[in-house]
Amino acid sequence: MNLGNHKNDEPLVSVCIQTYQHAPYIRQALDSVLMQKTDFPYEILIGEDESTDGTREICMEYAEKHPDIIRLFLNSRENVIYINGQATGRWNFINNIINAKGSYIALLPGDDYWTDPLKLQKQIAYLKKEKDCVACFHCVKQEFLDVKKNRIACKLPSGTKYSLLDMVTVTGIVPCSFLFRKSATPFFPEWFYHVPSGDKALFSIIAQKGNLGYINECMGVHRHHGKGIWTKLSLYEQIKNEITLRETICDNIFDGNKKAHQKARLFIANKCVNIAKKREDYQISIVEAIGYLFLALKLAPKSLKNVF
């Protein structure tokens, strides 16, 4: 169901917001988009996944107030895609992108928000200047609501650009910072519907068309509140999902390239070794730490050379 009467059929940018059970946060997300100052038209697509906490009603309120800019998709839970037995927002995510009218697409999860009113303007200017880039991103503030601490995520040197091969090991790109050319996603491959971490998979799909450029400015906030799909997983489940993700990317995007596989496995193995060595920081037992070392040994034996 599509609410809103968008009079401008040619927005330059489509802002895709996926939301479910985000009642405490969605107003701030929407306001942070509506405050954007641009010299081009943009639209907002809200994919609302049939929340029961009042999120849907808030989205309808905003769509009624801003019918010329907001298109609201009232989705059904019947469309939800389950990955590893867990409900996800993957169908919502894909549906928003497919329905976007803009030549560029900006991502914003419904529990995050932007802080710079010129964010869209700056990112479009960057991509118009950097012709080799099909997407750009920036650092964001991470807000940990449960433990009351904050930090900056994805802080990189100015001028950083990621190539396709880099995506085998890249971890820091935050979805609320990401803006890309819609032409870089002509279709979604079948494997994308079922792989863990759809945002990371999307970044790799897009990187097939060109570089991903970094803007050295903090222009958004990513919330950690313990209710996200990723944060609900145990540390070990996160590692297993990351293995599945990177193996799938290597098989499908790199066509089984041996170098890409080796790079991905060594990257995850080193992460496992680091977890084992810092087990007290990760609050895991000695037995669990040994389990991570065995996993590292299985993935890339040379990752253990600095352990003993």
C-alpha positions as CSV (number, residue, x, y, z in Angstrom):
1,M,0.0,0.0,0.0
2,N,1.5,3.3,-1.1
3,L,0.4,6.5,0.9
4,G,1.4,9.9,-0.4
5,N,0.9,11.9,-3.6
6,H,4.4,12.6,-4.8
7,K,4.1,15.5,-7.3
8,N,7.7,15.5,-8.4
9,D,8.2,12.4,-10.5
10,E,12.0,12.9,-10.8
11,P,13.7,13.3,-7.4
12,L,17.4,13.1,-7.7
13,V,17.8,11.2,-4.4
14,S,15.6,8.6,-2.8
15,V,16.0,8.2,0.9
16,C,15.1,4.6,1.9
17,I,14.0,4.1,5.5
18,Q,13.2,0.6,6.7
19,T,11.5,0.5,10.1
20,Y,10.0,-2.0,12.5
21,Q,9.2,-1.5,16.2
22,H,11.1,1.8,16.2
23,A,8.5,4.0,17.9
24,P,11.0,5.6,20.3
25,Y,13.3,6.6,17.3
26,I,11.4,7.0,14.0
27,R,10.4,10.6,14.5
28,Q,14.0,11.7,14.9
29,A,15.0,9.7,11.8
30,L,12.3,11.3,9.7
31,D,13.0,14.8,11.0
32,S,16.7,14.4,10.2
33,V,15.8,13.7,6.6
34,L,13.2,16.5,6.4
35,M,15.7,19.0,7.6
36,Q,18.0,18.4,4.7
37,K,18.9,21.5,2.7
38,T,19.5,20.6,-1.0
39,D,19.4,22.3,-4.4
40,F,17.7,19.2,-5.8
41,P,14.5,17.4,-5.1
42,Y,14.5,14.2,-3.0
43,E,11.9,11.7,-1.8
44,I,11.5,9.6,1.3
45,L,10.4,6.0,1.0
46,I,9.3,4.5,4.3
47,G,9.0,0.7,4.4
48,E,7.0,0.0,7.6
49,D,7.0,-3.7,8.5
50,E,3.7,-3.9,10.4
51,S,4.9,-2.8,13.8
52,T,2.8,-3.2,16.9
53,D,4.4,-0.5,19.0
54,G,3.0,2.6,17.3
55,T,5.7,3.0,14.6
56,R,3.1,2.5,11.8
57,E,0.8,5.2,13.1
58,I,3.8,7.7,13.4
59,C,4.8,6.9,9.8
60,M,1.2,7.5,8.6
61,E,1.1,10.8,10.5
62,Y,4.3,12.0,8.7
63,A,3.1,10.7,5.3
64,E,-0.1,12.6,5.7
65,K,1.8,15.8,6.6
66,H,4.3,15.5,3.8
67,P,2.5,13.8,0.9
68,D,4.6,15.5,-1.8
69,I,7.9,14.0,-0.4
70,I,7.0,10.8,1.5
71,R,5.9,7.5,0.0
72,L,4.8,5.1,2.7
73,F,4.7,1.3,2.1
74,L,2.6,-0.5,4.7
75,N,4.1,-3.9,4.5
76,S,2.7,-7.2,5.8
77,R,4.6,-9.6,8.0
78,E,3.6,-12.3,5.5
79,N,6.4,-10.9,3.2
80,V,9.1,-11.2,5.9
81,I,12.2,-13.2,4.8
82,Y,13.6,-15.5,7.4
83,I,17.4,-16.0,7.5
84,N,18.8,-18.8,9.7
85,G,15.3,-19.0,11.4
86,Q,15.3,-15.3,12.2
87,A,12.8,-12.7,10.9
88,T,14.6,-9.9,8.9
89,G,13.8,-6.7,7.1
90,R,15.4,-8.0,3.9
91,W,12.1,-7.9,1.8
92,N,11.4,-4.4,3.1
93,F,14.9,-3.3,2.2
94,I,14.7,-4.7,-1.3
95,N,11.2,-3.4,-1.9
96,N,12.3,0.2,-1.0
97,I,15.3,0.1,-3.3
98,I,13.3,-1.3,-6.2
99,N,10.6,1.4,-5.8
100,A,13.1,4.3,-5.5
101,K,12.7,6.9,-8.3
102,G,15.9,8.8,-7.7
103,S,19.2,8.4,-9.5
104,Y,20.8,8.1,-6.1
105,I,19.8,6.2,-3.0
106,A,20.6,7.0,0.6
107,L,20.0,4.5,3.3
108,L,18.7,5.2,6.8
109,P,17.5,2.5,9.3
110,G,14.5,3.7,11.3
111,D,16.4,3.7,14.6
112,D,19.3,5.9,13.3
113,Y,19.4,9.5,12.3
114,W,21.4,12.2,10.5
115,T,23.0,15.2,12.2
116,D,24.1,17.4,9.3
117,P,21.4,19.2,7.3
118,L,23.8,19.3,4.3
119,K,24.6,15.6,4.4
120,L,22.8,14.7,1.1
121,Q,24.1,17.8,-0.6
122,K,27.7,16.9,0.3
123,Q,27.4,13.3,-0.7
124,I,25.9,14.2,-4.1
125,A,28.6,16.8,-4.7
126,Y,31.3,14.2,-3.9
127,L,29.9,11.6,-6.3
128,K,29.6,14.2,-9.1
129,K,33.3,15.1,-8.5
130,E,34.7,11.6,-8.0
131,K,33.6,9.9,-11.2
132,D,35.3,6.6,-10.3
133,C,33.1,6.2,-7.3
134,V,29.6,4.6,-7.4
135,A,28.9,5.2,-3.7
136,C,30.2,7.2,-0.7
137,F,30.0,7.0,3.0
138,H,31.2,8.8,6.1
139,C,32.0,8.2,9.8
140,V,29.2,8.2,12.3
141,K,28.7,8.5,16.0
142,Q,27.8,5.2,17.6
143,E,25.4,5.5,20.5
144,F,25.2,2.6,22.9
145,L,22.0,3.1,24.8
146,D,22.3,0.1,27.1
147,V,25.8,1.0,28.5
148,K,25.8,4.8,28.0
149,K,28.9,5.1,25.9
150,N,29.6,6.6,22.6
151,R,32.4,6.4,20.0
152,I,33.1,7.3,16.4
153,A,32.7,4.5,13.8
154,C,34.5,4.2,10.5
155,K,37.0,6.9,11.1
156,L,39.4,6.7,8.1
157,P,42.0,8.9,6.5
158,S,40.7,11.5,4.1
159,G,40.7,10.3,0.5
160,T,40.2,6.7,1.4
161,K,38.5,4.6,-1.4
162,Y,37.6,1.0,-1.3
163,S,37.8,-1.3,-4.3
164,L,35.9,-4.5,-4.9
165,L,38.7,-6.7,-3.5
166,D,38.9,-4.5,-0.4
167,M,35.3,-5.5,0.3
168,V,36.4,-9.0,1.3
169,T,37.6,-7.6,4.6
170,V,35.9,-4.2,5.0
171,T,33.7,-4.0,8.1
172,G,33.2,-0.4,9.2
173,I,30.7,1.1,6.7
174,V,27.5,2.0,8.5
175,P,24.3,1.9,6.5
176,C,23.0,5.3,7.7
177,S,26.1,6.9,6.1
178,F,25.8,5.2,2.7
179,L,24.6,6.8,-0.5
180,F,25.0,5.2,-4.0
181,R,24.1,5.4,-7.6
182,K,21.0,3.4,-8.3
183,S,22.5,2.3,-11.6
184,A,24.9,0.2,-9.5
185,T,22.1,-2.1,-8.5
186,P,20.3,-3.2,-11.7
187,F,18.9,-6.3,-9.9
188,F,19.4,-8.3,-6.8
189,P,20.8,-11.8,-7.2
190,E,19.0,-14.8,-5.7
191,W,21.7,-15.3,-3.1
192,F,21.2,-11.8,-1.7
193,Y,17.7,-12.8,-0.4
194,H,19.2,-15.3,2.0
195,V,22.7,-14.2,3.0
196,P,23.3,-12.7,6.5
197,S,24.1,-9.0,6.8
198,G,22.3,-7.6,3.7
199,D,23.9,-4.2,4.0
200,K,27.5,-5.6,3.8
201,A,26.4,-7.8,0.8
202,L,24.9,-4.8,-0.9
203,F,28.1,-2.8,-0.5
204,S,30.0,-5.6,-2.3
205,I,27.4,-5.8,-5.1
206,I,27.7,-2.1,-5.6
207,A,31.5,-2.2,-5.5
208,Q,31.5,-4.3,-8.7
209,K,30.6,-1.1,-10.6
210,G,33.2,1.2,-9.1
211,N,34.9,2.4,-5.9
212,L,33.3,3.4,-2.6
213,G,34.6,6.8,-1.5
214,Y,35.0,8.1,2.1
215,I,34.0,11.6,3.3
216,N,35.9,12.5,6.4
217,E,32.9,14.1,8.3
218,C,30.7,12.7,11.0
219,M,27.1,13.3,9.7
220,G,24.9,10.7,11.5
221,V,24.3,8.6,14.5
222,H,24.0,4.8,14.6
223,R,22.2,3.5,17.7
224,H,23.0,0.3,19.5
225,H,20.0,-0.7,21.7
226,G,20.2,-4.5,21.9
227,K,17.1,-5.1,19.8
228,G,18.8,-5.1,16.3
229,I,19.0,-8.3,14.3
230,W,22.8,-8.3,14.6
231,T,23.1,-7.3,18.2
232,K,20.7,-10.0,19.3
233,L,23.2,-12.7,18.1
234,S,25.8,-14.1,20.4
235,L,29.4,-13.3,19.5
236,Y,30.0,-16.8,18.1
237,E,26.8,-16.5,16.0
238,Q,28.0,-13.2,14.6
239,I,31.3,-14.8,13.6
240,K,29.6,-17.8,12.0
241,N,27.3,-15.4,10.1
242,E,30.3,-13.4,9.0
243,I,31.9,-16.5,7.6
244,T,28.8,-17.4,5.7
245,L,28.5,-13.8,4.4
246,R,32.1,-13.6,3.2
247,E,32.2,-17.1,1.7
248,T,29.0,-16.3,-0.2
249,I,30.4,-13.0,-1.5
250,C,33.6,-14.8,-2.6
251,D,31.7,-17.6,-4.4
252,N,29.2,-15.3,-6.2
253,I,31.0,-11.9,-6.7
254,F,34.5,-13.2,-7.0
255,D,33.4,-16.4,-8.8
256,G,35.3,-18.6,-6.3
257,N,38.6,-16.6,-6.7
258,K,41.2,-18.4,-4.5
259,K,42.9,-15.1,-3.5
260,A,39.7,-13.6,-2.3
261,H,38.7,-16.7,-0.4
262,Q,42.1,-16.8,1.3
263,K,42.0,-13.1,2.2
264,A,38.5,-13.5,3.7
265,R,39.4,-16.6,5.7
266,L,42.6,-15.0,7.1
267,F,40.7,-11.9,8.1
268,I,38.0,-13.8,10.1
269,A,40.7,-16.2,11.5
270,N,42.6,-13.2,12.8
271,K,39.5,-11.9,14.4
272,C,38.9,-15.2,16.1
273,V,42.5,-15.2,17.4
274,N,42.0,-11.6,18.7
275,I,38.8,-12.7,20.6
276,A,40.7,-15.6,22.2
277,K,43.6,-13.5,23.2
278,K,41.3,-10.8,24.7
279,R,38.8,-13.3,26.2
280,E,38.4,-11.3,29.4
281,D,37.4,-8.2,27.4
282,Y,34.9,-10.3,25.5
283,Q,33.8,-12.0,28.7
284,I,34.2,-15.6,27.4
285,S,35.6,-18.6,29.2
286,I,38.9,-20.4,28.5
287,V,36.9,-23.2,26.8
288,E,35.2,-20.7,24.5
289,A,38.5,-19.1,23.7
290,I,40.0,-22.4,22.7
291,G,36.9,-22.9,20.5
292,Y,37.8,-19.6,18.6
293,L,41.4,-20.8,18.2
294,F,40.2,-24.1,16.7
295,L,37.9,-22.1,14.3
296,A,40.9,-19.9,13.3
297,L,43.0,-23.0,12.7
298,K,40.3,-24.4,10.4
299,L,40.0,-21.2,8.5
300,A,43.6,-20.2,8.2
301,P,46.3,-22.1,10.1
302,K,48.9,-19.3,9.7
303,S,46.7,-17.0,11.8
304,L,47.9,-18.8,14.9
305,K,51.6,-18.0,14.4
306,N,51.6,-15.2,16.9
307,V,49.6,-17.0,19.6
308,F,52.2,-19.4,20.9
